[in-house]
């Protein structure tokens, strides 16, 4: 098999990369839901401050959402902020968690940071002429 054919087979297609990003996105969204609803007494990963936990989690979701669904920024970010609000409502029904507007604000800031990081990291180099 010629070298250029072997190299072409090694590269992932755009569809495969998109599928990996969507898998990472949905896995992260589910993990965040679970981590947000389990009892606090459980040993959970943490940054040490609740608001930075929210900021980091939603920055990851914002980044992955940008990569998983390119060109749908407004819809993805709005849906993720709604998702964060939904989780806050669900937390109000748990015995040891409660909803906070500050958490939703941290979610929104995290989403914007994730989107910014995605835009900065996915810039394509100028094409050679």
Secondary structure, DSSP 8 states (H G I E B T S, - for coil): --HHHHHHHHS--HHHHHHHHHHHHHHHHHHHHHHHHS-TTS-----SSHHHHHHHHHHHHHHHHHHHSTT-HHHHHHHHHHHHHHHHHHHTTSSS----HHHHHHHHHHHHHHHHHHHHHT-------
